[in-house]
Amino acid sequence: MTLLTRPRLLTFAIAAAGAVLFLLLHLPLALLLGPMAACLVAALLGAKMQDAGTLGTFMRTFLGVAVGSSITPETIGHLPDFALSLLFVPLFIVVIGAVGYPLFRYVFGFNHPTAWYAAMPGGLQDMLVFGEEAGGDVRALSLIHATRVLVIVTAAPLIMTLYWGIDLSQPPGKPALDTDPVQIVLIIFAAFAGWKIAERVGLFGASILGPMILTAVLSLSGLITTRPPAEIIWAAQFFIGIAVGVKYSGITWRELRIDVGAGVVYALILAAISLAFFEVIYLAGLAPALDAFLAFLPGGQAEMVVIAIIAGADLAYVVSHHLLRIIIVILLAPIVARLFR
């Protein structure tokens, strides 16, 4: 498939314009939210866009490397400290499902498989595959989950900036010029090799989990000693913003009213549930406020990793909670869906 198609070049131009606008306006996470917002607006105006394909997937791999490089012997020693907090994740999923399924099934009128997989806070691709196999509406699922991610990922930086006063304009790492070239080579190797190995063995979320696991091994062995340079993380943000925004390409007014409307309502309910769990975790002293906040926001895995990196949160804590949530949903959602259909 041709990399530089006309719709793809248009998409890159629209995304770049959005990023520049957000930078000029000094808005938080300009390289993530700018492309996301610009592509969304362009889609609503009828622009024919296309995602970044393999290049976009490859750029996600560096987020896995960023997480893996934060896993050190000291981090491993702190893993038992996460145990009590992790116990809340299954309850979190049950509450979300108990609220989300009736909302989609009886309020918005989706059929059983669409309502079920729309309510599940799992990975987008996995929920689309499961939903399609069960006879769900894949387009509706795509728009609902994209909207969930869009709303949560847009709201989170605003909350962190306004409530905690966190400066999200700080570089997410050292400049490339200040990074050892050998480390950059190892980072690129871990990103690509981890992705392809994970893809080969059929691991879910291969583009992030594969590089994360391989980089963690290299980090624990002392070979990788730094995160990807700031420029790489910025580029990853840009392509992730595109990936969310272009999901609205070709949207109709009916889809906007029903599917996106349902997604917005659900995202707001999810945010309220997440904040309730955040309060419990924080007040119980199980985690610092920022870490608990990011760990229980069910945005996309890649998007939440970006925000955690830039906010300076504990990556191991945040990612372990998102990973457990996704694993539970992937393993149990299809089984429960068949039991209650």
CORSULNOR-V221785 format. One record per residue. RES is the residue in three letters. PHI is phi in whole degrees, 0 to 359 (none if undefined). D_LAST is the distance of its C-alpha to the last C-alpha in Angstrom with 2 decimals. Layout:
BEGIN
{{RES;PHI;D_LAST} {RES;PHI;D_LAST}}
END
This chain:
BEGIN
{{MET;none;39.45} {THR;293;42.14} {LEU;289;41.92} {LEU;260;43.91} {THR;282;42.45} {ARG;298;43.52} {PRO;299;40.13} {ARG;290;40.03} {LEU;297;43.61} {LEU;298;42.85} {THR;299;39.90} {PHE;299;42.18} {ALA;294;44.83} {ILE;296;42.50} {ALA;297;41.14} {ALA;297;44.72} {ALA;297;45.81} {GLY;296;43.04} {ALA;296;44.05} {VAL;298;47.71} {LEU;299;47.05} {PHE;295;45.14} {LEU;295;47.95} {LEU;295;50.59} {LEU;273;48.83} {HIS;57;48.53} {LEU;275;44.80} {PRO;292;42.86} {LEU;49;41.27} {ALA;301;42.86} {LEU;281;42.04} {LEU;260;38.30} {LEU;283;37.79} {GLY;298;40.49} {PRO;300;38.98} {MET;298;35.49} {ALA;293;36.82} {ALA;296;39.14} {CYS;293;36.54} {LEU;297;34.20} {VAL;298;37.07} {ALA;298;38.14} {ALA;297;34.67} {LEU;294;34.66} {LEU;273;38.12} {GLY;94;36.95} {ALA;293;38.42} {LYS;271;37.26} {MET;241;36.47} {GLN;215;35.33} {ASP;290;34.25} {ALA;277;36.69} {GLY;61;35.04} {THR;298;36.33} {LEU;298;38.89} {GLY;297;36.32} {THR;296;34.33} {PHE;298;37.64} {MET;294;38.58} {ARG;296;35.42} {THR;300;36.68} {PHE;288;39.49} {LEU;290;37.17} {GLY;298;36.09} {VAL;296;39.81} {ALA;300;40.50} {VAL;291;38.03} {GLY;300;39.26} {SER;289;42.86} {SER;274;42.28} {ILE;271;41.32} {THR;239;44.63} {PRO;306;45.76} {GLU;295;46.01} {THR;297;42.39} {ILE;302;41.28} {GLY;295;43.33} {HIS;269;41.42} {LEU;304;37.90} {PRO;301;37.90} {ASP;292;38.53} {PHE;276;35.05} {ALA;304;33.31} {LEU;297;32.93} {SER;295;31.70} {LEU;296;29.11} {LEU;296;27.67} {PHE;281;26.50} {VAL;297;24.30} {PRO;302;21.27} {LEU;296;21.59} {PHE;303;21.95} {ILE;294;18.62} {VAL;299;16.85} {VAL;297;18.70} {ILE;299;17.95} {GLY;297;14.16} {ALA;294;14.47} {VAL;271;16.64} {GLY;289;15.36} {TYR;299;11.70} {PRO;300;12.82} {LEU;299;15.79} {PHE;287;14.25} {ARG;283;11.57} {TYR;255;14.01} {VAL;272;17.39} {PHE;262;17.40} {GLY;77;14.96} {PHE;284;13.11} {ASN;290;10.03} {HIS;304;6.65} {PRO;297;8.01} {THR;294;11.39} {ALA;297;10.88} {TRP;294;9.41} {TYR;282;12.19} {ALA;289;14.67} {ALA;280;14.44} {MET;283;15.00} {PRO;274;18.81} {GLY;255;19.26} {GLY;292;21.63} {LEU;303;21.44} {GLN;298;21.79} {ASP;295;19.20} {MET;293;16.52} {LEU;293;17.67} {VAL;296;17.54} {PHE;298;14.05} {GLY;296;12.86} {GLU;295;14.98} {GLU;298;13.86} {ALA;271;10.18} {GLY;93;11.68} {GLY;277;12.26} {ASP;272;15.63} {VAL;296;17.88} {ARG;297;20.75} {ALA;297;18.95} {LEU;300;17.62} {SER;299;21.20} {LEU;291;22.80} {ILE;295;20.66} {HIS;291;21.26} {ALA;298;24.85} {THR;291;25.41} {ARG;305;24.12} {VAL;296;26.62} {LEU;301;29.31} {VAL;294;29.31} {ILE;292;29.24} {VAL;290;31.76} {THR;283;34.01} {ALA;287;33.92} {ALA;303;34.47} {PRO;298;37.95} {LEU;295;39.04} {ILE;296;38.14} {MET;295;39.89} {THR;286;42.91} {LEU;281;43.32} {TYR;272;42.38} {TRP;261;43.62} {GLY;68;46.13} {ILE;284;44.98} {ASP;273;46.84} {LEU;269;44.34} {SER;267;47.17} {GLN;292;48.40} {PRO;301;48.29} {PRO;279;45.38} {GLY;173;47.86} {LYS;286;51.36} {PRO;297;52.74} {ALA;301;52.74} {LEU;293;56.55} {ASP;263;56.55} {THR;257;54.14} {ASP;304;55.53} {PRO;304;55.11} {VAL;296;54.21} {GLN;295;51.31} {ILE;297;50.10} {VAL;298;50.24} {LEU;296;48.27} {ILE;296;45.67} {ILE;296;45.23} {PHE;298;45.10} {ALA;297;42.45} {ALA;296;40.34} {PHE;287;40.50} {ALA;295;40.56} {GLY;299;37.76} {TRP;298;35.51} {LYS;291;36.34} {ILE;295;36.11} {ALA;296;32.67} {GLU;296;31.57} {ARG;295;33.06} {VAL;271;31.19} {GLY;80;27.82} {LEU;289;27.65} {PHE;293;25.18} {GLY;58;27.19} {ALA;304;30.14} {SER;290;32.45} {ILE;251;32.53} {LEU;291;31.72} {GLY;300;34.04} {PRO;300;37.06} {MET;297;36.32} {ILE;294;36.42} {LEU;296;39.49} {THR;294;41.29} {ALA;300;40.65} {VAL;298;42.33} {LEU;292;45.20} {SER;289;45.49} {LEU;294;45.65} {SER;274;48.25} {GLY;87;50.29} {LEU;280;50.14} {ILE;260;48.18} {THR;237;49.67} {THR;211;48.54} {ARG;283;45.67} {PRO;302;45.53} {PRO;303;48.19} {ALA;304;47.44} {GLU;298;47.73} {ILE;290;44.90} {ILE;295;42.53} {TRP;298;43.56} {ALA;296;42.83} {ALA;299;39.38} {GLN;303;38.67} {PHE;303;39.81} {PHE;286;37.48} {ILE;291;34.44} {GLY;301;35.28} {ILE;299;35.40} {ALA;302;32.02} {VAL;287;30.29} {GLY;297;32.42} {VAL;287;32.15} {LYS;296;28.37} {TYR;269;29.28} {SER;299;31.56} {GLY;79;31.18} {ILE;292;29.19} {THR;259;29.34} {TRP;294;29.95} {ARG;294;26.63} {GLU;296;24.87} {LEU;296;27.25} {ARG;289;26.52} {ILE;268;22.72} {ASP;289;21.50} {VAL;291;24.46} {GLY;301;24.65} {ALA;297;21.12} {GLY;297;22.08} {VAL;294;25.29} {VAL;301;23.84} {TYR;296;21.28} {ALA;298;24.15} {LEU;293;26.32} {ILE;295;23.82} {LEU;302;23.38} {ALA;299;27.16} {ALA;295;27.53} {ILE;297;25.17} {SER;299;27.03} {LEU;295;30.36} {ALA;296;29.49} {PHE;293;28.76} {PHE;302;31.86} {GLU;299;33.97} {VAL;297;32.92} {ILE;298;33.59} {TYR;291;36.86} {LEU;293;38.18} {ALA;280;37.47} {GLY;74;39.64} {LEU;274;37.10} {ALA;195;37.78} {PRO;299;40.02} {ALA;304;38.72} {LEU;297;38.38} {ASP;297;36.59} {ALA;295;34.05} {PHE;301;33.54} {LEU;286;32.82} {ALA;289;30.72} {PHE;251;28.13} {LEU;263;27.96} {PRO;278;24.85} {GLY;276;26.73} {GLY;292;26.82} {GLN;301;28.30} {ALA;297;31.32} {GLU;295;31.99} {MET;290;31.96} {VAL;296;34.23} {VAL;303;36.66} {ILE;296;36.83} {ALA;297;37.28} {ILE;299;40.06} {ILE;288;41.96} {ALA;282;41.55} {GLY;77;42.91} {ALA;283;40.00} {ASP;285;39.46} {LEU;298;37.52} {ALA;299;36.66} {TYR;294;35.16} {VAL;298;33.20} {VAL;292;31.89} {SER;299;30.96} {HIS;288;28.57} {HIS;293;26.96} {LEU;295;26.80} {LEU;297;25.14} {ARG;302;22.52} {ILE;292;21.76} {ILE;298;21.85} {ILE;299;19.38} {VAL;296;16.87} {ILE;296;17.46} {LEU;284;17.22} {LEU;255;14.28} {ALA;303;11.97} {PRO;296;10.66} {ILE;293;10.35} {VAL;295;8.56} {ALA;300;6.03} {ARG;288;5.47} {LEU;291;5.97} {PHE;249;3.79} {ARG;286;0.00}}
END
